[in-house]
Amino acid sequence: MLIAAFLATLAATQAEPPRDCRDDNWRDRCAADDRARVEGLLGIAAIEAEAETEAEVYRARFVDGYGRDMPAVAFVRRPGQDPMVEVSGQDGRKMTAPVDPEVWQAVLEDARFADRTLTPEDGTTQEASICLHSWVVSVEMANSRPDHWEDVPVRRVTQSACGGALAVKYAFDLAKLAVEALPPCQLLDEDKQRNQVTILASCLGLEGDRFAAATLWNAQIDGGPTRKRDLADANAWRAYMGTNGSPTLDWQGEVVSTDRSRNNRVAELVVRKLAETPDMSFRPTKFRGISRTRAELEGRLEAGDDRFAPYRQTWIWDPNLSEWMLERWTVEPFSVTD
């Protein structure tokens, strides 16, 4: 009996999470401990705590197709305050904006069915399908009104995008409405994004004059050589720095400047340094608008799986050519990741 009980317990602890709950790493996204972890990561309150404050909250949390936590989107009406949209990311990054009455009403109306389950019609069968790297969404609502007259303290549902059910549609609709409510996010090039949630993730990396930061983001992402196969050509790096740019590069203490007589000096140093270190790639992480004509970029230069070097760039807007020009680029010494 004891052996049987032990085996039953072991099987239960090793049971697979429900399909709608598991991410690409097979983590159970319905588990209470994972919810608490994500709430801490994004700096958001538990939906039960929101309900106790009498706030009306419609929130979506997202996990991308590789098991990574993405920003949370919430449309919130707190006591004594106008409705707002709140976007919460990691490292304390937040964005908020007021919500138009029409948008707020749409959020309420669509929430009525967001936690409903669709069932096949009688006599129909579901075709077998293969779904890889599925996103997982969790919709959480506090003091919502599905029947217009009775508040429900808490409603919660988690679904895989493989099923494409009502919660998934509602969650991505909330993300779309959030982008439309945040002007800097509207400036980001949709063609360089996976979906509205990744737009919000990129937008959370914009600081200062976010209009300027957004245009620099558009020029940087897929606009210059950032992958290993693109790094051999100095002319490509020269074009990346701007037609009229005359930048200075400080690569871990080795300093060179570009001038009219030697307009490829910086590009040549970049190519040489990259040739010396295998598996090198640049990862921009933060864009800060200093003014309408000046912006800064911060990122990580990654070498293999365990070394990285912070880097910073200063860019100036060239009104004659309508493009950004690199002014200064500093690459710090490498560190080893834990």
N, C-alpha and C positions, 0 to 999 in steps of 0.2 A: 504493500500500500504506500509506504513512504517513497519507494522508488518511482512508482507510478505518479504520485503527486509531484515529485521533483521534476520528472520528465514533462509533465503537463505545464508546470510553471516555466521551465526552460523554453518550451515551445511557444508559450504566450509571449515571453520576453523577446523572442526572436521573430515574432510574427511580422509580416510585411505591413507597413502602413496602408490604409485604404488608398486606392488609386488616386482619388481626388486630392488626397492630403500629401502625397509624396512628391518631392522635388526631384531634380535630375540626380542628386546624390542620395536619394532614398531617405531623406530626412522627413520625419513626420511633421508637417506644417500645421496639423490640427492640434498637436500636443500643447498642453498648457505651459510647459516649461519653454517651448520654442516661442510661443507668443510672448512670454515675459522677456525672453532674450531679445526679440525684435523690438519690443517696446522700449527697452533700455538702449538699444543700438540707435534707434531713431528719435529718442527723446519724446515719446508720446505716452499718454496715459492709457491704462486699460479701459476698455469700453465700459466696463462696469463702473469704474470710477467716474467716467464722463457722465454716465446716467445719473449717478448720485447728485451731481451738481445741477440737475434739471436742464442740462444742455441738450439740444437736439443735434445729433451728429450722424453724418453719413460718410463712412470712411472705407477706403480700399487700400490694402497692402498687396505688394507684388513681389514675386520671386521669379527671376528670369530663367531662361532655359538651361542655365548652367548652375542653378542652385544659389545664385547670389541675391541678397536682399536689395531691393530697389526702393526708391522713395515711396512714402505713404501720402495719399491724397485724402483730405477731409473737407467736407462742406459742413460748416458748424454755425449754429445759432445759439449763442450763450445768453443767459439771462441779462437783460439790460443792454444788449449789444446787437448791432446789425449783423446779418449773415455774412460770413467770410469763407474764403477758401484758404486752407492751410496745406502747404506742401512741406514735408519733413524728411530730411536726409540724414546721412551719417555725419559725425563730427560736429553736431549742433547746427547744421545748416538748415535754415527755414526760409520760406517765402509765404507771404500772405497778401491778400487783396480782397476788396469788397466784392460782393456778388450782386448782380442785377436781379430785380424781382422775377424776371422771366426765367433766368437761369435757376434761381432757387426753387421755383415752382416745378421746373423740369426735373430737378434732383429729387424732389418729393414724389412726384408722380411715378417716375421710373423705379423708385425704391419699393413701391408696393409689391412688385413681383420678383425682386432681385434674389430673394432667398427661396423661391419656389423651385420645385423639381419637375422637370419635363419628363413625361413618360411616353413611349411609343404608342401610336394608335393601335387598336386591336387588329390583329392579323398581319402586322408589319414586323419585319425582322431587321436588326441592325447589321449592316455590312461590317466585316472585319476590316480593321484599318491599322496602320502602323503610324505611331506618333512619337517622334523623337524630340528631346530637349524642350519639353512642354513648359510653358509658364504656369505658375500657380498663383491664384488670387484669393484673398480673403476679404469679404465684405462684412463690415461691422456697423451696426446702427444702434444708436441710443435714443430713447424716447421718440422713436419714429411713429408714424401714424398710417399703417397700411390700409385701414378702413376709414380713415378721415375723422373718426370721432373718438377713437380709443388709442392712447399712447401705449406702446410696448416698450418696457424698460430696455431690453437688450435683444437684438437679433444678430445672428452670426452664421455665416456659411463660407466654406472653403471649397474651391473647385479648380480642377485642372483645365487649362485651355484646350487640351485634347478633346474634351467633351463639348466645349463651346457653348455652355449653358448660360442661363440668365445672369448669374452672378458675374461671369466673365465679361459679358457684354456691358453690364452696369459699371463694373470697375473701370474698364477702358473708356467708357463714356465719361466717367468722372475725371479721368486723366485728360481727356480732350477738352472738357469744359475748363479745367484748371489752366491748361496752356492758353486758351482763349482769354482767360481773365488776367493773365500776367503778360504785359506788353513785351518785356525783354525776351521771354520764351518764344513769342510769336516771330521774332527776328531770326531764330535759329533755322538753318536750312533743313527742311523735312527730308529732302532727298539723301541727306547724310545721316539719317536716324533710322532706327528699327521701328519705333512706334512713338506714341505720345508720352509714354512713361520714360523712355530714354531721353526724349526732349527735356522733360522735367529734371532728370538726373544731370544732364549737361547744364541746364539753366541754373541749378543749384551751385555750380562751379563758377558762376559769373558774380563779380563784385564791383563796387564803385559805380562808375558810369556804365551800367549794364548794357546800354545800347551799343557803346563803343566795344565793350567786351564781347558782345554777341557777334559783331561783324568781324572781329579778330578771330573768334572761334570758327566762323564760317570759312575764313581764309586758311586756317591752320589744319582743320580736320580734312584729311584726304586732299589737302591742297599743297602738300610738300612731301619730300621724301622722308618717310618715317620708318619704313620696314627694311630689313636686311637687303632684300633684292634691289632696293632703290638707292643704295648708298655709295655706289662706285663712281658716279659722275659728278665732278665738281661743278659743271655747268648747271646741273639740276639744282644743286644747293645754292648756286648764285642766283638763279631765278627765284628760288624760295625766299631769299632775303630781300627781294624787291628790286625793281628795275633801277631806281636811282639810289638805292641804299648804299651807305658807306659804313658798315658796322665794325665794331671792335669785339673781338672774341677773347675771353680769358678762360682758357681750358686748363683748369687745375694749376694755375700759375704761369702757363705759357700764353703770352699775349701777342696777338697780331691784329692789325687794322687794315681795312680795305680802303684804297684810294684810287684815283683815276688812272694812275700808271700801273697799278697791280690790283685790278678789280676782282681777282679770284683768290687772294691770299687767305681770307677767312674760309672760303669754301674748300680750298686745298688742305688746310689744317684739319677741318672736320673729316674729310675723306681719309686723311692719313691716320688720324686717331681711331676712326672706326675700323680701319684695316688692321690696326694693331690689336684690337680686342674683339673676339668673336661674339656672335649672337647679341649685338648691340641694337637697342631700339629706344626711341624717344616716346614718352607717354605724357602729353600735356594733362595737367590736373586742375589748374586754376587760371582764370582769366579775369584781370582787374582793369577796368577803365579808369584812367587817371583824369582824362578830359575827353572832349569829343575828338581830339587829334592825337591822343597819346594813350597807350595801354601797355600793361605788363602781363607776362605769361610765366607761370611756374609749372615745373614738371619733374619727371624722374627719367634719368638715363639708366636703362636697365641692361645689365650684362649677364647673360645666362639666367639661372634661377635664384642666385643668391647674392648678387652684388647690384648696388644702385648708387647713383650720384644725383643729388638735386641740381636742377639748373633753373636759371631765370633769364628772361628776355625782356627787353624794352623795345616797343614798336612805335613808329610815328606814321600818321596818315598822310599820304601824298595826294593832295587834292587834284593835281594835274593829271595823274594817271589813275586816280580812284583806287589806290591799293595801299596796303601797309608796307612800310619799309623797316627792316631790322636796324636798330641803333646800337644796341649792346647785348652781348650774350655771355653769361658767366656759368661755367660748369664747375661744381664743387668736387672735392675728392670723393672717391668711392667709399661706401660703407658695406658691411656684410649683413644681410638680413638674418634674423633669428631662425 
